[in-house]
Amino acid sequence: MEALQAVAMTPWWGGDPAERFDGEEGRLLAALAAGDREAAERLVERTYRAVFGLVRRLCGDADLAADLTQETYRKAWDSLASFDGRAKFSTWLCRIAYNTFLNHLRRPRRLVPLDESHQATVADPAPGAEEMVGRAVAGDRLRRAVLALPEELRFLVTALYWGELPVREIALQEGVTTVAIRKRLKKALQILAHSLEEGR
């Protein structure tokens, strides 16, 4: 509730959020700024799948991803007054999720499960065991290669492919041009291709 009150007292958007942002997101942010808890729940409903998916791909473990996603929302509500509206709320949230994962890695005695049992959960029972193990190994190799990228490239790949954010939104969040983002992406994909080829 303190975070909601801070938002209500701090006009980070320069006026009515419904005017600053388009559509439903603006209306929900306006309601949230007024202290409406239901608006927070609606924002979670709208963004949870993308946030969880991004963290799940980063950490390789569904249970850990659920914990880190919950932590992401807690951090978002605590720091909502710092949201400047450069990019969409959902884009800002993905950046917090990414940073939450990195903070998890820096904690002492961390444990990020990498075994195949955490990677091979498939809803469709049709694929055989060999195919599922192959997918798990390929997914783990890709995840390791992405995590080995330099910081600015790592977030870009994570946000674009695992967070499903548009290039324009990533550029707004990072404060650079879309041309700069595309140049970074080209470099990142070259590094990833080389890393994955070496790992064969």
FINU-650263 format. One line per 5 residues: number of its first residue (from 1); for each residue x, z, y of N, C-alpha, C. Coordinates in steps of 0.1 Angstrom, whole numbers, plus 5000, padded with zeros to 4 digits. Example, Ala and Ser with C-alpha at 12.3 -4.5 7.8 and 13.67 -1.06 7.14 Angstrom:
<atoms>
1) 5132 5078 4943 5123 5078 4955 5132 5078 4967 | 5128 5071 4978 5137 5071 4989 5129 5079 5000
</atoms>
This chain:
<atoms>
1) 5008 5000 4988 5000 5000 5000 5009 5000 5013 | 5020 5007 5012 5029 5007 5024 5034 4993 5027 | 5037 4985 5016 5041 4971 5019 5030 4963 5026 | 5018 4965 5021 5007 4958 5027 5005 4962 5042 | 5007 4975 5045 5005 4979 5059 5017 4974 5067
6) 5029 4973 5061 5040 4967 5069 5037 4953 5072 | 5031 4945 5062 5028 4931 5065 5017 4930 5076 | 5007 4939 5075 4997 4938 5086 5002 4941 5100 | 5013 4949 5101 5019 4952 5114 5030 4942 5118 | 5035 4934 5109 5046 4925 5112 5041 4911 5111
11) 5038 4904 5122 5034 4890 5121 5045 4880 5118 | 5050 4880 5106 5061 4872 5103 5057 4857 5104 | 5045 4854 5104 5040 4840 5104 5038 4835 5119 | 5039 4844 5128 5037 4840 5142 5022 4838 5146 | 5013 4845 5138 4999 4844 5141 4991 4845 5128
16) 4980 4839 5127 4971 4839 5115 4977 4831 5104 | 4980 4837 5092 4986 4830 5081 4977 4818 5077 | 4964 4819 5078 4955 4808 5075 4958 4796 5083 | 4963 4798 5096 4967 4787 5104 4981 4783 5101 | 4990 4792 5098 5004 4789 5096 5006 4781 5082
21) 4998 4784 5072 4999 4778 5059 4986 4771 5055 | 4988 4761 5047 4976 4753 5044 4969 4759 5032 | 4956 4756 5032 4948 4758 5020 4946 4773 5015 | 4944 4774 5002 4941 4787 4996 4952 4797 4998 | 4965 4793 4997 4976 4802 4999 4975 4809 5012
26) 4972 4801 5023 4971 4807 5036 4960 4817 5037 | 4949 4814 5031 4938 4824 5031 4941 4836 5024 | 4948 4835 5013 4952 4847 5005 4962 4855 5012 | 4972 4849 5019 4982 4856 5026 4975 4863 5038 | 4965 4857 5044 4958 4863 5055 4951 4876 5050
31) 4945 4875 5039 4937 4886 5033 4947 4897 5029 | 4958 4893 5023 4969 4902 5019 4974 4910 5031 | 4976 4903 5042 4981 4909 5054 4972 4919 5059 | 4959 4917 5057 4948 4926 5061 4946 4938 5051 | 4955 4938 5040 4954 4949 5031 4945 4947 5019
36) 4941 4935 5016 4932 4932 5005 4940 4931 4992 | 4938 4941 4984 4945 4941 4971 4941 4930 4962 | 4928 4925 4963 4924 4914 4954 4931 4902 4958 | 4935 4900 4970 4943 4888 4974 4956 4888 4967 | 4962 4900 4965 4975 4901 4958 4973 4897 4943
41) 4962 4901 4937 4959 4897 4923 4957 4882 4922 | 4950 4876 4932 4948 4862 4931 4961 4854 4933 | 4970 4859 4942 4983 4853 4943 4991 4854 4930 | 4990 4865 4923 4997 4866 4910 4991 4856 4900 | 4978 4855 4900 4971 4846 4891 4976 4831 4893
46) 4978 4828 4906 4982 4814 4909 4996 4811 4906 | 5005 4821 4906 5019 4819 4905 5025 4824 4892 | 5018 4832 4884 5024 4839 4873 5031 4830 4863 | 5023 4819 4860 5028 4810 4849 5042 4804 4853 | 5043 4800 4866 5055 4793 4870 5067 4804 4871
51) 5064 4815 4875 5074 4826 4876 5079 4830 4863 | 5069 4833 4854 5073 4837 4840 5080 4826 4833 | 5076 4813 4835 5083 4802 4828 5097 4801 4832 | 5099 4802 4845 5113 4801 4851 5122 4812 4845 | 5117 4825 4845 5125 4836 4840 5127 4835 4825
56) 5117 4830 4818 5117 4829 4803 5128 4819 4800 | 5129 4808 4807 5140 4798 4804 5153 4803 4807 | 5154 4812 4818 5167 4817 4822 5172 4827 4812 | 5164 4836 4807 5168 4847 4799 5167 4845 4784 | 5159 4836 4780 5157 4832 4766 5150 4842 4757
61) 5142 4851 4764 5135 4862 4756 5122 4865 4763 | 5111 4863 4756 5098 4865 4762 5095 4879 4767 | 5099 4889 4759 5096 4903 4764 5104 4906 4776 | 5117 4902 4776 5125 4905 4788 5120 4897 4800 | 5115 4885 4798 5110 4877 4809 5097 4884 4815
66) 5089 4890 4806 5077 4896 4811 5081 4908 4820 | 5091 4916 4816 5096 4927 4824 5101 4923 4837 | 5110 4912 4837 5116 4907 4849 5105 4901 4858 | 5095 4895 4853 5085 4889 4861 5077 4900 4868 | 5074 4911 4861 5068 4922 4868 5076 4928 4879
71) 5089 4929 4876 5099 4934 4886 5099 4924 4898 | 5098 4911 4896 5098 4901 4906 5086 4904 4916 | 5074 4906 4910 5063 4908 4919 5064 4921 4927 | 5070 4931 4920 5072 4944 4927 5081 4942 4939 | 5092 4935 4937 5101 4932 4948 5094 4924 4959
76) 5086 4914 4955 5080 4905 4965 5070 4913 4974 | 5062 4922 4968 5053 4930 4976 5061 4940 4985 | 5072 4945 4980 5080 4954 4988 5087 4947 5000 | 5090 4934 4999 5097 4927 5009 5088 4916 5016 | 5075 4917 5014 5067 4907 5019 5068 4904 5034
81) 5071 4915 5042 5073 4913 5056 5085 4904 5060 | 5094 4901 5050 5105 4893 5053 5102 4878 5050 | 5090 4875 5044 5087 4862 5041 5085 4854 5054 | 5093 4844 5056 5093 4837 5069 5084 4824 5069 | 5079 4820 5058 5071 4808 5057 5078 4795 5058
86) 5091 4795 5057 5098 4782 5057 5093 4773 5046 | 5092 4779 5034 5087 4772 5023 5074 4779 5018 | 5068 4774 5008 5056 4780 5003 5059 4794 4997 | 5049 4802 4997 5050 4816 4991 5055 4815 4976 | 5050 4805 4969 5053 4803 4955 5068 4800 4953
91) 5074 4792 4963 5088 4789 4963 5096 4801 4966 | 5092 4808 4976 5099 4821 4979 5099 4830 4967 | 5088 4831 4960 5087 4840 4948 5096 4835 4937 | 5098 4822 4935 5107 4818 4925 5121 4821 4928 | 5125 4822 4941 5138 4826 4945 5140 4841 4942
96) 5130 4849 4944 5131 4863 4941 5132 4865 4926 | 5125 4857 4918 5126 4858 4903 5140 4854 4899 | 5145 4844 4904 5159 4840 4901 5169 4851 4904 | 5168 4857 4916 5177 4868 4920 5175 4880 4911 | 5162 4882 4907 5159 4894 4898 5166 4892 4885
101) 5166 4880 4880 5174 4877 4867 5189 4879 4869 | 5194 4874 4880 5209 4876 4882 5212 4891 4883 | 5204 4899 4890 5206 4913 4891 5206 4920 4877 | 5197 4915 4869 5196 4920 4855 5209 4918 4848 | 5215 4906 4850 5228 4903 4843 5239 4912 4848
106) 5238 4916 4860 5249 4924 4866 5248 4939 4862 | 5236 4943 4856 5235 4957 4853 5244 4961 4841 | 5250 4973 4841 5258 4977 4831 5251 4977 4817 | 5258 4975 4807 5253 4975 4793 5241 4966 4792 | 5241 4954 4798 5230 4945 4797 5229 4940 4783
111) 5218 4935 4779 5216 4929 4766 5206 4917 4768 | 5211 4905 4767 5202 4893 4768 5202 4887 4754 | 5191 4889 4746 5191 4884 4732 5193 4869 4732 | 5201 4864 4723 5204 4850 4722 5201 4845 4707 | 5197 4854 4699 5195 4849 4685 5183 4840 4683
116) 5183 4832 4673 5173 4821 4671 5159 4827 4670 | 5157 4839 4665 5143 4844 4663 5136 4845 4677 | 5143 4846 4688 5137 4847 4701 5135 4833 4707 | 5142 4823 4701 5141 4810 4707 5131 4801 4700 | 5128 4804 4687 5121 4795 4679 5106 4797 4678
121) 5100 4804 4688 5085 4806 4688 5078 4794 4692 | 5071 4788 4683 5064 4775 4686 5049 4777 4682 | 5040 4773 4691 5026 4775 4689 5021 4765 4678 | 5027 4753 4678 5022 4743 4668 5030 4746 4655 | 5023 4749 4643 5030 4752 4631 5035 4739 4624
126) 5032 4727 4630 5036 4715 4623 5051 4713 4621 | 5060 4716 4631 5074 4713 4630 5080 4722 4619 | 5089 4716 4611 5096 4724 4600 5106 4734 4606 | 5111 4742 4597 5120 4752 4601 5133 4746 4606 | 5138 4735 4601 5150 4729 4605 5148 4724 4620
131) 5137 4718 4622 5134 4713 4636 5134 4724 4646 | 5127 4735 4642 5126 4747 4651 5140 4752 4654 | 5148 4754 4644 5162 4759 4646 5169 4749 4655 | 5168 4736 4653 5174 4727 4662 5170 4728 4676 | 5157 4730 4678 5152 4732 4692 5158 4745 4698
136) 5159 4755 4690 5164 4768 4695 5179 4767 4699 | 5186 4760 4691 5201 4758 4694 5203 4750 4706 | 5195 4739 4707 5196 4730 4719 5192 4737 4731 | 5181 4745 4730 5176 4753 4742 5187 4763 4746 | 5193 4770 4737 5203 4780 4740 5215 4773 4746
141) 5219 4762 4741 5231 4755 4747 5228 4750 4761 | 5216 4745 4764 5212 4741 4777 5212 4753 4787 | 5206 4764 4782 5205 4776 4790 5219 4781 4794 | 5228 4782 4785 5242 4786 4787 5249 4777 4797 | 5247 4764 4796 5253 4754 4805 5247 4755 4819
146) 5234 4758 4820 5228 4760 4834 5234 4773 4840 | 5235 4783 4832 5240 4796 4838 5255 4795 4842 | 5262 4785 4836 5276 4784 4839 5278 4775 4852 | 5268 4769 4857 5269 4761 4870 5273 4770 4882 | 5279 4764 4892 5281 4772 4904 5268 4776 4910
151) 5268 4787 4918 5255 4793 4923 5245 4784 4929 | 5250 4776 4939 5240 4767 4946 5234 4756 4937 | 5242 4752 4927 5237 4742 4918 5228 4749 4907 | 5231 4761 4903 5223 4768 4893 5209 4770 4898 | 5208 4775 4910 5194 4778 4915 5187 4765 4916
156) 5193 4754 4921 5186 4741 4922 5180 4736 4909 | 5189 4736 4899 5184 4732 4886 5173 4741 4880 | 5175 4754 4882 5165 4763 4877 5152 4761 4884 | 5152 4760 4898 5140 4759 4905 5133 4745 4903 | 5141 4735 4902 5135 4721 4900 5129 4719 4886
161) 5137 4723 4876 5132 4719 4862 5125 4731 4855 | 5128 4743 4858 5122 4754 4851 5111 4760 4860 | 5113 4760 4873 5103 4765 4882 5093 4754 4887 | 5096 4742 4883 5088 4730 4887 5085 4729 4902 | 5095 4732 4910 5093 4732 4924 5097 4718 4929
166) 5090 4712 4939 5094 4699 4945 5108 4700 4952 | 5115 4689 4953 5127 4689 4960 5126 4694 4975 | 5115 4689 4981 5112 4693 4995 5111 4708 4997 | 5104 4715 4988 5102 4729 4988 5115 4736 4987 | 5124 4732 4977 5137 4738 4975 5145 4736 4988
171) 5145 4725 4994 5152 4722 5006 5148 4732 5017 | 5135 4733 5019 5130 4743 5029 5134 4757 5026 | 5133 4761 5014 5137 4775 5010 5152 4777 5013 | 5160 4767 5010 5175 4768 5011 5180 4765 5025 | 5171 4759 5033 5175 4756 5047 5184 4744 5048
176) 5183 4734 5039 5191 4722 5039 5181 4710 5039 | 5187 4698 5040 5179 4686 5039 5176 4682 5024 | 5166 4674 5022 5163 4669 5009 5175 4660 5004 | 5182 4653 5013 5193 4645 5010 5204 4654 5004 | 5206 4665 5010 5217 4675 5005 5213 4680 4991
181) 5200 4682 4989 5195 4687 4976 5197 4677 4965 | 5194 4664 4969 5196 4653 4959 5211 4651 4955 | 5220 4653 4965 5234 4652 4962 5238 4663 4953 | 5233 4675 4956 5237 4687 4947 5231 4684 4933 | 5219 4679 4932 5213 4676 4919 5222 4666 4911
186) 5226 4656 4918 5235 4646 4911 5247 4653 4905 | 5253 4661 4913 5265 4668 4909 5262 4677 4897 | 5251 4685 4899 5247 4694 4888 5245 4687 4875 | 5238 4676 4875 5235 4669 4863 5248 4663 4857 | 5257 4659 4865 5270 4654 4859 5277 4665 4852
191) 5278 4677 4858 5284 4689 4852 5277 4693 4839 | 5264 4693 4840 5256 4696 4827 5259 4686 4816 | 5259 4674 4820 5261 4663 4809 5274 4665 4803 | 5285 4668 4811 5298 4670 4806 5299 4683 4797 | 5292 4694 4802 5293 4706 4794 5286 4705 4781
196) 5274 4698 4781 5267 4696 4768 5274 4687 4759 | 5281 4677 4764 5288 4668 4756 5300 4675 4749 | 5307 4684 4757 5318 4692 4752 5313 4701 4741 | 5301 4706 4742 5296 4717 4733 5291 4711 4720 | 5291 4698 4718 5286 4692 4706 5296 4695 4694
</atoms>
